[in-house]
């Protein structure tokens, strides 16, 4: 059973069956199945089923490909509440930024990186900018 970081802890993956977008769209019984998004695929087909999808995996083919950040932000802004998992080639220095875009789970290519990567979720104690997980910028939070 693969291990990953989910909600700030290292856990074993007990997720649902994962299908690529084409397979997922072809299924009649897709409500309890996860879907993996590849860079360049459209989110549009998922949006009408956003409340039915328990898990969306976003693949990062290289750590320099930032399209997955945009997928996460858009899914969360459109109301996706399920698990949003980054998979593939990202680096631990990106975990804070990935979580600020809406990811709550991280599946590294190399599971031996999990222990060293976990503290990276707390690399920063404060942020100036607004984000999915903190919608108010710092100057607005100071006034509160």
N, C-alpha and C positions, 0 to 999 in steps of 0.2 A: 504494500500500500504506500503510495507516494506521500511525502510530507511537504508541508508548506507553511507559510506564515499567514494566519487568518485572525483578524481582530486582535492583533498585537501579541499572538502566542503561536508557538510552533505546534501544529496538529497534524494528524494523519488525514488524508483526503478521503472523505466518505460521500463525495458528491454524486450527483446523478450521472446517467449516461451522457456523454458529450458527443455532439454531432457538429459537423461543419455547417455553415449557413445553408448551403444547397440541400444537404440531407435534412436539416431541420425544417426547411420550408416545404419539403416534399412529404413530410410525415403528417398524418392526421392526428396522431396522439402525441403531439409535441409538448403539451403542457408541463410535464414533469421531466423534461430533458433539457440539458444545458446546450448552449450554442457557443461556438468559438468564432470570433471575428478575425479576419485577416486584414492587413492594411489594404486600403483601396475598396473594400466592400462597403455597401451602403447600409446605413442603419434603418432606413425607411421601412423595410419589411418587418423589422422587429417591433417598431413603435406601436403598431395596433395590437400587439400581444404582450406589451411591456409588463402587465400585471401577472402574467402566466409563467414567466421565465424565472426559474429558481436561481440560475447561475449563468452569467455571461463571462466567457474567457476572452481576453484580448491578447492576441499574439504580437510579440515584439520580435521581428526577425533579426534586428540588430539593435544595440542600445542607442544608436543614433536616430532611429526612426521614431519620431514623436507623434505620429498619427493616433496611436493608442491613447495618449493623453486627451486628445480631442474627443475620441469615442467615449471615454469615461465621463468627461464633463457633460457632454451632450446627453448621455443616457441618464445621468443623475438630474440634470436640469429638466428633463422631460418626465421625471417621476419614477425612474427605476429604483426599486427598494431592495431587490435581491442582491446576492453576492456578486461582486464585480472583481474578477481575478486577472491579474497581470501574469502572463506566461511567456517563456522564451528568453530572449537575450536582453535583459535589462541589468543594470548594476545596482549594488546596494546604495550608492550615493543618490540614486533616483527615488528611493522608497518614500521619502518625505513628500516629494513633489507628486508622485503617483497617488499617495493617499490624499493629498489636498485636492486632486482632481476627482476623487471618488472611489478609487480602488480600496477594497478592504481585505484583499487576499493577494498573496504573491507566491507564485510557484517558480522557483529558480530552475534553470537547466541542471545545475549542480547542487544537489541537496546538502552537500558538505558546507555550503555557504550560509545556511540558515542561522546557525548560532551567532556567527559574526555579523550577519545582516540585521538581526532583530533590533539591536540598539539604535540602528540608523533611523528607525521610525521616530526617535526622539532627538534627532540631531539639532533641532531648533526649538527654543522655548516660546518664541513669539514671532509673529509674521506681520508685516506691514500691509500686505495685499489681502483682499477678499479671496475666498475660494469656495469650493463646493462644501467642504467640511467646516468652514468658518466664513459665513457670508458677509460679515461686517469687517471693513478695513480697520486698522488699528486706531485711526483718529476717531472713528465712530464708537469703538469699544471704550476708549478713554473717557468719553463724555457720559457713558452709561453709569 
